[in-house]
Amino acid sequence: VLFILKHYKLKTNEPEEEEKSEETENAADDDDLPTQACIDAQSCVNDFLRLEGDHLQIARYYGLREFLVLIPAKNMAITDETRIKILLSSLTIAVSNAN
């Protein structure tokens, strides 16, 4: 079975360095500021691509800004438990070799 590995990354408009330093100084004074994951989850501007007509909600559910998705090349479901285990172990080996 062939697979496609897709890389998704949240595109953000990074503020200039001066603005960042001001924000970090103010953040040290106030502990009630929302986390970056919370800000990203509430943002309407995250522009993740659509996969088969549905938005990938991984970023909003888990607060991730960058992630990989492994999908079968042909729209086949992998329902056999043995194949799922082989797929997961192969993915684990590939990720550990990439580091």
C-alpha positions as a Markdown table, in Angstrom:
| # | Residue | x | y | z |
|---|---|---|---|---|
| 1 | Val | 0.0 | 0.0 | 0.0 |
| 2 | Leu | 1.4 | 3.4 | -1.0 |
| 3 | Phe | 1.1 | 6.3 | 1.4 |
| 4 | Ile | 1.3 | 10.1 | 1.1 |
| 5 | Leu | 2.9 | 12.0 | 3.9 |
| 6 | Lys | 1.6 | 15.6 | 4.1 |
| 7 | His | 3.2 | 18.4 | 6.1 |
| 8 | Tyr | 0.9 | 21.1 | 7.5 |
| 9 | Lys | 2.1 | 24.3 | 9.1 |
| 10 | Leu | 0.2 | 27.3 | 10.4 |
| 11 | Lys | 1.2 | 30.4 | 8.5 |
| 12 | Thr | 1.5 | 33.4 | 10.9 |
| 13 | Asn | 2.4 | 37.0 | 10.4 |
| 14 | Glu | 5.3 | 37.2 | 12.8 |
| 15 | Pro | 5.6 | 40.7 | 14.5 |
| 16 | Glu | 8.9 | 42.5 | 14.5 |
| 17 | Glu | 11.5 | 41.8 | 17.1 |
| 18 | Glu | 10.7 | 45.1 | 19.0 |
| 19 | Glu | 7.1 | 44.1 | 19.4 |
| 20 | Lys | 8.0 | 40.6 | 20.6 |
| 21 | Ser | 10.3 | 42.0 | 23.3 |
| 22 | Glu | 7.6 | 44.4 | 24.6 |
| 23 | Glu | 5.1 | 41.5 | 24.7 |
| 24 | Thr | 7.4 | 39.3 | 26.7 |
| 25 | Glu | 8.1 | 42.1 | 29.2 |
| 26 | Asn | 4.4 | 42.6 | 29.7 |
| 27 | Ala | 3.7 | 38.9 | 29.9 |
| 28 | Ala | 6.0 | 38.5 | 32.8 |
| 29 | Asp | 3.8 | 41.0 | 34.7 |
| 30 | Asp | 0.5 | 39.4 | 33.9 |
| 31 | Asp | -0.2 | 35.7 | 34.5 |
| 32 | Asp | -3.7 | 35.8 | 33.1 |
| 33 | Leu | -2.7 | 36.0 | 29.4 |
| 34 | Pro | -3.9 | 33.2 | 27.2 |
| 35 | Thr | -1.4 | 30.6 | 26.0 |
| 36 | Gln | -0.3 | 30.5 | 22.3 |
| 37 | Ala | -2.3 | 27.4 | 21.8 |
| 38 | Cys | -5.5 | 29.2 | 23.0 |
| 39 | Ile | -4.7 | 32.2 | 20.7 |
| 40 | Asp | -4.2 | 29.9 | 17.7 |
| 41 | Ala | -7.4 | 27.9 | 18.5 |
| 42 | Gln | -9.5 | 31.1 | 18.5 |
| 43 | Ser | -7.9 | 32.6 | 15.5 |
| 44 | Cys | -9.9 | 32.7 | 12.3 |
| 45 | Val | -6.9 | 33.2 | 10.1 |
| 46 | Asn | -5.2 | 29.8 | 10.3 |
| 47 | Asp | -5.1 | 28.6 | 6.7 |
| 48 | Phe | -4.8 | 24.9 | 6.8 |
| 49 | Leu | -5.6 | 23.2 | 3.5 |
| 50 | Arg | -8.7 | 21.2 | 3.0 |
| 51 | Leu | -8.5 | 17.4 | 2.8 |
| 52 | Glu | -11.4 | 15.9 | 0.9 |
| 53 | Gly | -13.6 | 18.9 | 1.7 |
| 54 | Asp | -13.1 | 18.9 | 5.5 |
| 55 | His | -10.9 | 21.2 | 7.5 |
| 56 | Leu | -8.2 | 19.4 | 9.4 |
| 57 | Gln | -9.1 | 20.3 | 13.0 |
| 58 | Ile | -5.9 | 18.9 | 14.5 |
| 59 | Ala | -4.5 | 22.4 | 15.1 |
| 60 | Arg | -7.6 | 23.6 | 16.9 |
| 61 | Tyr | -8.1 | 20.4 | 18.9 |
| 62 | Tyr | -4.5 | 20.0 | 20.1 |
| 63 | Gly | -2.9 | 23.4 | 19.7 |
| 64 | Leu | -0.4 | 22.2 | 17.2 |
| 65 | Arg | 1.2 | 24.7 | 14.8 |
| 66 | Glu | 2.9 | 22.1 | 12.6 |
| 67 | Phe | 2.1 | 18.4 | 12.0 |
| 68 | Leu | 2.4 | 15.5 | 9.6 |
| 69 | Val | -0.5 | 13.4 | 8.2 |
| 70 | Leu | 0.0 | 10.0 | 6.8 |
| 71 | Ile | -2.8 | 8.9 | 4.4 |
| 72 | Pro | -3.2 | 6.0 | 1.9 |
| 73 | Ala | -2.4 | 7.1 | -1.7 |
| 74 | Lys | -5.5 | 5.3 | -2.9 |
| 75 | Asn | -8.7 | 6.0 | -0.9 |
| 76 | Met | -8.5 | 2.7 | 0.9 |
| 77 | Ala | -9.3 | 2.2 | 4.5 |
| 78 | Ile | -6.8 | 0.2 | 6.6 |
| 79 | Thr | -9.0 | -1.9 | 8.8 |
| 80 | Asp | -6.9 | -4.9 | 9.3 |
| 81 | Glu | -5.3 | -4.8 | 12.8 |
| 82 | Thr | -2.1 | -6.4 | 11.6 |
| 83 | Arg | -1.6 | -3.9 | 8.8 |
| 84 | Ile | -2.3 | -1.0 | 11.3 |
| 85 | Lys | 0.4 | -2.4 | 13.6 |
| 86 | Ile | 2.9 | -2.7 | 10.7 |
| 87 | Leu | 2.1 | 0.8 | 9.6 |
| 88 | Leu | 2.6 | 2.3 | 13.0 |
| 89 | Ser | 5.8 | 0.4 | 13.6 |
| 90 | Ser | 7.2 | 1.5 | 10.2 |
| 91 | Leu | 6.3 | 5.1 | 11.0 |
| 92 | Thr | 8.0 | 4.9 | 14.4 |
| 93 | Ile | 11.1 | 3.5 | 12.8 |
| 94 | Ala | 11.1 | 6.2 | 10.1 |
| 95 | Val | 10.6 | 9.0 | 12.6 |
| 96 | Ser | 13.4 | 7.7 | 14.9 |
| 97 | Asn | 15.8 | 7.4 | 12.0 |
| 98 | Ala | 15.0 | 11.0 | 10.9 |
| 99 | Asn | 16.3 | 12.4 | 14.2 |
